[in-house]
Amino acid sequence: MSESPFLPVALLLIPVLVVVAGVVLPAVWSASPVRRRAAVSVLAQLLKAVRRHR
């Protein structure tokens, strides 16, 4: 049984899509200023963590 060559790509894309759907979209499209600020704060923390690991 051979493994699909797209499996590693899919495994990398799933977390990215979850972050986009859960953090980036609310930061952009939420009508609530509180929710937008919270989403922007979480996004900033995630980006800071990613930069720190490089």
Kinemage of the C-alpha trace (Angstrom):
@kinemage 1
@onewidth
@group {chain A} dominant
@subgroup {mainchain}
@vectorlist {calphas} color= white
{ca met a 1} P 0.000 0.000 0.000
{ca ser a 2} L 1.638 3.239 -1.113
{ca glu a 3} L 1.238 6.548 0.646
{ca ser a 4} L -0.191 9.493 -1.235
{ca pro a 5} L 2.394 12.195 -2.071
{ca phe a 6} L -0.159 14.803 -1.032
{ca leu a 7} L -0.511 13.555 2.541
{ca pro a 8} L 2.401 15.601 3.988
{ca val a 9} L 1.108 18.706 2.241
{ca ala a 10} L -2.393 18.122 3.585
{ca leu a 11} L -1.040 17.622 7.102
{ca leu a 12} L 0.708 20.997 6.883
{ca leu a 13} L -2.264 22.811 5.371
{ca ile a 14} L -4.852 21.681 7.910
{ca pro a 15} L -3.397 23.665 10.865
{ca val a 16} L -2.897 26.704 8.636
{ca leu a 17} L -6.530 26.601 7.536
{ca val a 18} L -7.696 26.209 11.129
{ca val a 19} L -5.709 29.298 12.183
{ca val a 20} L -7.021 31.300 9.236
{ca ala a 21} L -10.621 30.281 9.905
{ca gly a 22} L -10.378 30.735 13.664
{ca val a 23} L -8.209 33.835 14.019
{ca val a 24} L -7.652 35.762 10.802
{ca leu a 25} L -11.233 35.787 9.510
{ca pro a 26} L -12.749 37.038 12.797
{ca ala a 27} L -10.055 39.715 12.952
{ca val a 28} L -11.087 40.967 9.532
{ca trp a 29} L -14.845 40.445 9.351
{ca ser a 30} L -16.228 40.633 12.871
{ca ala a 31} L -18.670 43.449 13.572
{ca ser a 32} L -17.687 43.461 17.245
{ca pro a 33} L -14.678 45.648 18.043
{ca val a 34} L -13.924 43.524 21.116
{ca arg a 35} L -13.826 40.331 19.059
{ca arg a 36} L -11.630 41.985 16.402
{ca arg a 37} L -9.145 43.203 19.029
{ca ala a 38} L -9.043 39.758 20.638
{ca ala a 39} L -8.467 38.045 17.284
{ca val a 40} L -5.720 40.506 16.361
{ca ser a 41} L -4.077 39.918 19.736
{ca val a 42} L -4.116 36.130 19.268
{ca leu a 43} L -2.765 36.495 15.736
{ca ala a 44} L 0.074 38.709 16.983
{ca gln a 45} L 0.947 36.140 19.652
{ca leu a 46} L 0.957 33.324 17.083
{ca leu a 47} L 3.195 35.277 14.717
{ca lys a 48} L 5.553 36.168 17.568
{ca ala a 49} L 5.813 32.472 18.518
{ca val a 50} L 6.528 31.464 14.931
{ca arg a 51} L 9.226 34.126 14.552
{ca arg a 52} L 10.831 33.084 17.810
{ca his a 53} L 11.297 29.511 16.553
{ca arg a 54} L 13.209 30.568 13.425
